[in-house]
């Protein structure tokens, strides 16, 4: 089993947990904490936590936040290029978490803008690449990431693509996003993203449409579990696991890591769905998008 490449953003998450209605224009009590974040970085740290050989392609600024998030990657044994942009600011996300654990995010990608071919390591040891659409949504990174995808295809590396968020996808437009899906080996998304891209609310209908772009498609269904299908094979479906939901930040990223780690090792969709669901249940039970304990 080869190494896994994660491409996208690394951020500092400022999580603000609010257990009451917001008093607009005044004060509202909150529980505030800072954590490492960024979809690709989150996936990489969960993969590192599982013991995978993983490398992150992302950038930080020349500031204290950058030093902090890079040091955290080292704790999780995530390899990286130490790409510190001189004079740049590390990306920051302000995350508002309501009393139900639902999160609303305000991202500033900062130094992550501009990721391109020069950030890639030697590809000889890699078998799988996870790409967060945040890197393509950012117009300053889009051209570079498209070139990275072309290079991955030349190297016969399996590409896992995560559309990231409907809010940002709408800024780009559905037709442009659908172009990104062509030739992707595995498409990993939630029901809202599938609905946006296919205009189908029935996930089983949506998955058939998405299989026109990607050989394998996974749709996360929240409390209803997840479904997956590979062209020409039967649909797989699993139920969600019960969990004490504290913070949903990083739930999709942990699911992706669990799924990819299992799927890469044996190609069993049902086993991969279960692995992703189990890891996501652990993630939502605490505040922050990363594993609570770094591997020893």
C-alpha positions as CSV (number, residue, x, y, z in Angstrom):
1,X,0.0,0.0,0.0
2,X,1.5,3.3,-1.1
3,X,1.6,6.7,0.6
4,X,-1.3,9.1,0.6
5,X,-1.1,12.7,-0.7
6,X,-3.4,15.3,0.7
7,X,-3.8,18.6,-1.3
8,X,-5.6,21.7,-0.1
9,X,-5.6,24.0,2.9
10,X,-4.1,24.1,6.4
11,X,-5.8,26.6,8.7
12,X,-6.0,27.8,12.3
13,X,-9.6,27.2,13.5
14,X,-11.0,29.6,16.0
15,X,-14.0,27.7,17.4
16,X,-16.7,29.8,19.1
17,X,-19.3,27.6,20.8
18,X,-22.5,29.4,21.7
19,X,-25.3,27.8,23.8
20,X,-27.8,30.6,23.5
21,X,-29.2,33.0,21.0
22,X,-26.8,35.6,19.8
23,X,-27.3,39.1,21.2
24,X,-26.7,41.1,18.0
25,X,-24.9,44.4,18.8
26,X,-24.1,43.3,22.3
27,X,-22.3,40.5,24.3
28,X,-23.1,36.8,24.1
29,X,-21.3,34.3,26.3
30,X,-19.2,31.8,24.4
31,X,-16.7,29.1,24.8
32,X,-13.7,29.8,22.5
33,X,-10.8,27.6,21.6
34,X,-8.2,27.4,18.8
35,X,-7.4,24.2,16.8
36,X,-5.6,23.1,13.7
37,X,-7.9,23.1,10.7
38,X,-8.2,23.1,6.9
39,X,-9.9,20.2,5.2
40,X,-6.8,18.6,3.6
41,X,-4.8,19.1,6.8
42,X,-7.6,17.5,8.9
43,X,-7.8,14.5,6.6
44,X,-4.0,14.2,6.7
45,X,-3.9,14.2,10.5
46,X,-6.7,11.6,10.9
47,X,-4.8,9.4,8.4
48,X,-1.6,10.0,10.4
49,X,-3.6,9.0,13.5
50,X,-4.5,5.8,11.8
51,X,-0.9,5.1,11.0
52,X,-0.9,5.9,7.3
53,X,2.2,7.2,5.5
54,X,0.8,10.7,4.5
55,X,2.1,13.9,3.0
56,X,0.3,17.3,3.1
57,X,0.6,19.8,0.3
58,X,-0.5,23.2,1.8
59,X,1.1,26.5,2.8
60,X,1.3,28.6,5.9
61,X,2.3,32.2,6.6
62,X,5.4,33.6,8.3
63,X,3.7,34.0,11.6
64,X,3.0,32.3,15.0
65,X,-0.1,30.6,13.7
66,X,1.9,29.0,10.9
67,X,4.6,27.7,13.3
68,X,1.8,26.2,15.5
69,X,0.0,24.3,12.8
70,X,3.2,22.9,11.3
71,X,4.3,21.7,14.7
72,X,1.0,20.0,15.1
73,X,1.5,18.2,11.8
74,X,4.8,16.9,13.1
75,X,3.1,15.5,16.2
76,X,0.7,13.5,14.0
77,X,3.6,12.3,11.8
78,X,2.3,14.0,8.8
79,X,5.0,14.8,6.3
80,X,5.0,18.2,4.6
81,X,7.1,20.6,2.6
82,X,7.4,23.2,5.3
83,X,6.0,25.7,2.8
84,X,6.2,29.0,4.7
85,X,5.3,32.0,2.5
86,X,7.5,35.0,3.4
87,X,5.3,37.9,4.6
88,X,2.2,35.8,4.3
89,X,-0.6,35.1,6.8
90,X,-1.6,31.6,7.8
91,X,-5.2,30.8,6.8
92,X,-7.8,31.2,9.6
93,X,-11.4,30.0,9.9
94,X,-13.8,31.4,12.5
95,X,-16.2,28.5,13.3
96,X,-19.5,29.3,15.1
97,X,-20.9,26.2,16.8
98,X,-24.5,26.3,18.0
99,X,-26.2,24.4,20.9
100,X,-26.9,21.5,18.5
101,X,-23.3,21.1,17.4
102,X,-24.0,22.5,13.9
103,X,-21.2,24.7,12.7
104,X,-21.1,27.8,10.4
105,X,-17.7,28.8,9.0
106,X,-16.0,32.0,7.9
107,X,-12.7,31.1,6.1
108,X,-9.8,33.2,5.1
109,X,-7.4,31.0,3.1
110,X,-4.4,33.3,3.6
111,X,-1.1,31.8,2.5
112,X,-2.8,28.7,1.0
113,X,-3.5,30.8,-2.1
114,X,-1.2,29.9,-4.9
115,X,-0.6,26.1,-4.3
116,X,0.9,24.6,-7.5
117,X,3.3,22.1,-9.0
118,X,6.3,23.5,-7.1
119,X,4.7,22.3,-3.8
120,X,4.5,18.6,-4.9
121,X,7.0,16.1,-3.5
122,X,8.4,13.3,-5.7
123,X,5.4,11.2,-6.6
124,X,7.0,7.8,-6.9
125,X,5.9,6.5,-3.5
126,X,2.3,7.6,-3.6
127,X,-0.7,5.5,-4.6
128,X,-3.6,7.8,-3.6
129,X,-4.3,11.5,-3.5
130,X,-7.0,13.3,-1.7
131,X,-7.9,16.7,-3.1
132,X,-10.1,19.2,-1.3
133,X,-12.1,21.5,-3.6
134,X,-11.2,24.4,-1.4
135,X,-7.9,24.5,-3.3
136,X,-9.8,24.7,-6.7
137,X,-12.4,27.2,-5.4
138,X,-9.6,29.7,-4.6
139,X,-8.9,31.4,-8.0
140,X,-5.3,32.0,-7.0
141,X,-4.7,28.2,-6.6
142,X,-7.0,26.9,-9.3
143,X,-4.6,26.8,-12.3
144,X,-1.9,25.3,-10.1
145,X,-4.1,22.6,-8.7
146,X,-5.5,21.6,-12.1
147,X,-1.8,21.1,-13.2
148,X,-1.3,19.0,-10.1
149,X,-4.3,16.8,-11.1
150,X,-2.8,16.4,-14.6
151,X,0.5,15.3,-13.0
152,X,-1.3,12.8,-10.7
153,X,-3.0,11.2,-13.7
154,X,0.3,10.9,-15.5
155,X,1.6,9.1,-12.5
156,X,-1.4,6.7,-12.3
157,X,-2.2,7.9,-8.8
158,X,-5.8,7.3,-7.7
159,X,-7.6,10.6,-7.1
160,X,-10.2,11.2,-4.4
161,X,-12.1,14.4,-4.8
162,X,-14.1,16.2,-2.1
163,X,-16.3,19.1,-3.3
164,X,-15.9,20.7,0.1
165,X,-18.9,23.0,0.5
166,X,-22.0,24.1,-1.5
167,X,-21.7,27.7,-0.3
168,X,-18.3,28.2,-2.0
169,X,-19.1,26.0,-5.0
170,X,-21.9,28.4,-5.9
171,X,-19.4,31.1,-6.2
172,X,-17.7,29.1,-9.0
173,X,-20.8,27.7,-10.7
174,X,-22.0,24.2,-11.3
175,X,-20.7,23.8,-14.8
176,X,-17.2,24.6,-13.8
177,X,-17.3,22.3,-10.9
178,X,-18.6,19.4,-13.0
179,X,-15.5,19.8,-15.2
180,X,-13.3,19.1,-12.2
181,X,-15.0,15.8,-11.6
182,X,-14.1,14.3,-15.0
183,X,-11.6,11.5,-14.6
184,X,-11.7,11.5,-10.8
185,X,-11.4,7.9,-9.4
186,X,-13.5,8.5,-6.2
187,X,-16.0,11.2,-5.5
188,X,-16.7,11.8,-1.9
189,X,-19.5,14.3,-0.9
190,X,-22.5,15.0,1.3
191,X,-26.1,15.0,0.2
192,X,-26.3,18.8,-0.1
193,X,-23.4,18.8,-2.5
194,X,-24.8,15.9,-4.5
195,X,-28.2,17.7,-4.8
196,X,-26.5,20.9,-6.0
197,X,-24.4,19.1,-8.7
198,X,-27.2,16.8,-10.0
199,X,-30.4,18.7,-9.0
200,X,-31.6,15.4,-7.5
201,X,-32.7,15.1,-3.9
202,X,-32.9,11.3,-4.0
203,X,-29.4,10.2,-3.2
204,X,-29.7,6.9,-5.2
205,X,-30.7,8.9,-8.4
206,X,-27.9,11.4,-7.7
207,X,-25.3,8.7,-7.3
208,X,-26.2,7.3,-10.8
209,X,-25.7,10.7,-12.4
210,X,-22.4,11.3,-10.6
211,X,-21.1,7.9,-11.8
212,X,-21.0,9.4,-15.2
213,X,-18.0,11.5,-14.0
214,X,-16.3,9.2,-11.5
215,X,-15.9,5.4,-11.3
216,X,-16.8,5.3,-7.6
217,X,-19.1,7.7,-5.7
218,X,-19.8,8.1,-2.0
219,X,-22.6,10.2,-0.6
220,X,-22.7,10.9,3.1
221,X,-26.3,11.1,4.4
222,X,-25.7,12.5,7.9
223,X,-28.0,10.8,10.5
224,X,-29.1,8.4,7.7
225,X,-25.6,7.0,7.3
226,X,-24.0,6.8,3.8
227,X,-24.2,5.1,0.4
228,X,-21.6,4.2,-2.2
229,X,-21.4,2.6,-5.6
230,X,-18.8,1.6,-8.2
231,X,-19.9,1.5,-11.8
232,X,-21.4,-1.9,-12.7
233,X,-21.6,-3.0,-9.0
234,X,-24.4,-3.1,-6.4
235,X,-25.2,-0.1,-4.2
236,X,-23.7,-0.2,-0.7
237,X,-25.6,1.4,2.2
238,X,-24.8,1.7,5.9
239,X,-26.5,3.4,8.9
240,X,-25.0,6.1,11.0
241,X,-23.5,5.3,14.4
242,X,-25.0,6.9,17.5
243,X,-22.8,9.6,18.9
244,X,-22.9,12.4,21.5
245,X,-22.6,15.3,19.0
246,X,-20.6,18.2,20.5
247,X,-19.1,19.8,17.3
248,X,-19.6,18.7,13.7
249,X,-16.5,20.5,12.5
250,X,-14.2,18.0,10.7
251,X,-16.9,15.2,10.6
252,X,-16.6,14.9,6.8
253,X,-12.8,15.1,7.0
254,X,-12.5,12.3,9.5
255,X,-15.0,10.2,7.5
256,X,-12.8,10.7,4.4
257,X,-9.7,9.6,6.3
258,X,-11.3,6.5,7.6
259,X,-12.8,5.6,4.3
260,X,-9.6,6.2,2.3
261,X,-7.4,4.2,4.7
262,X,-9.8,1.2,4.5
263,X,-10.6,1.5,0.8
264,X,-7.0,1.8,-0.2
265,X,-6.1,-1.4,1.7
266,X,-8.8,-3.7,0.4
267,X,-11.1,-2.0,-2.1
268,X,-14.2,-3.1,0.0
269,X,-16.8,-0.3,-0.2
270,X,-18.9,-1.6,2.7
271,X,-15.9,-1.9,5.0
272,X,-14.6,1.6,3.9
273,X,-18.1,3.1,4.7
274,X,-18.1,1.6,8.1
275,X,-14.5,2.8,8.8
276,X,-15.4,6.3,7.8
277,X,-18.5,6.3,9.9
278,X,-16.7,5.0,13.0
279,X,-14.0,7.8,12.7
280,X,-16.6,10.5,12.1
281,X,-18.5,9.4,15.2
282,X,-15.3,9.9,17.3
283,X,-14.7,13.3,15.7
284,X,-18.1,14.9,16.5
285,X,-17.9,13.8,20.1
286,X,-15.3,16.5,20.9
287,X,-14.6,20.1,20.0
288,X,-12.2,20.6,17.0
289,X,-11.6,18.8,13.7
290,X,-8.5,16.8,14.7
291,X,-7.9,13.6,16.7
292,X,-7.7,14.3,20.4
293,X,-4.5,12.3,21.0
294,X,-1.5,12.3,18.6
295,X,-0.1,8.9,17.8
296,X,2.8,7.5,19.8
